C-alpha cells in the first residue's frame, strides 16, 4: 500500500516542544473543522459518498462517521485527563466500528455530532492553561502516556489527515 495514499499529509508528528502559539493554532483547526468538513462534502451524492479514497480504504461516508466517533472519544479523553489523575482511556476497534450498520446511513447526524463536539471541545481548549495541557492519560493499546499537548497535536493532524483522504476520493469522482 502506497504511503502517499494512506498518509497523504504524512504520518502524525510527535514534536518534543510545543509552544502556546502552536496550541492556539491547533485549537483554531479544531474549532473550524466541522464547517470545513461540511464544505468539502456538501455537494457529494450518495454514490460519491460510497467511494473509497484508496483500494481497500474507507469510503467518504465511513470517514465522516469515523471522525464523529473518534472526536467524541478525543473530547472525553481531554475531560478525563483534566478531572482524573493519569486515567487509562478505553481504546476501541475503529475498523470494526466502521463495519457497523450505522456507518451505512446518512452523514448528516455525524456532521451534527461533530459540530456539537467541536464547539464544546474548542470552548474547553480555549479555557485551558499551560498547566492543564500538561495533564496526561494512558493509552493501553500503545502502552504510552500522552499529555494533552500531544493529544491536541494528534487530533489536529487527524482532522487534516482525513480531509486529505476525502479530497483523494473526490478526485476519483471527477
Buried (B, 14 or more C-beta within 10 A) or exposed (E): EEEEBEBBEEEBEEEEEBEEEBBEEBBBBBBEBBEEBBEBBEEBEEEBBBBBBBEEBBBBBBBBBBBBBBBBBBBBBBBBBBEEEEBEBEEEEEEEBBEEEEBEEEBEEBBEBBBEBBEEBBEBBEEBEEEBBEBBBBBEEEEEEBBBBBBBBBBBBBBBBBBBBBEBBBEEEE
